[in-house]
């Protein structure tokens, strides 16, 4: 249960300000003024996107729940560590590979790297295996991730039973809600809010986009009516965070990465 999980006790934070403070502390601990804090944020958003693209391009596609686990590992890693300590280029696929193991999406390392292709596939495999234990340590061996996909599925089961909405409308709601969750993986909502509230926010967003004014998600939730206004505020906060997400251009991310890699190469040569 989420209420008894390490996700709640160790990896759910009280506010955006707390997360910002922890990241800034990690950034300043190792920063040589190569890049700015905002540039680090942009670079990490780029690798968030690469995780999702890799999962979708995998054959067969990696399930969204496993993708959510990989994104959660990546998000947690860079709360207490900077890109100077842990290069996202080295760790993002390790997050996916570890998530596949934990979620029992069985794939060995040789099959895993087939999706990468190219001459450096074996090098990527070595990097994954070399960084896996370090990732486990940095995640404090907290590997179980409660994603919003399961509570969202529960909401749609209740919706089919309790609502008079046509099936095609419900299908449209599901598509919009799942798209919302997909975008939410690149934001901090997963380390700020319980998965049940993120699922409610996804359904609320989908209903709003579908011009369904009745707040049906309230009546399907387990929250007491006296808390509806409080929960509504939380849901609106989640929606705002997801809607404010802006991914950097690929060229911008590569430019930032080149700054870091160039300095590393220079240091090796001196």
Beta strands, then each sheet from edge to edge (+ up, - down):
end
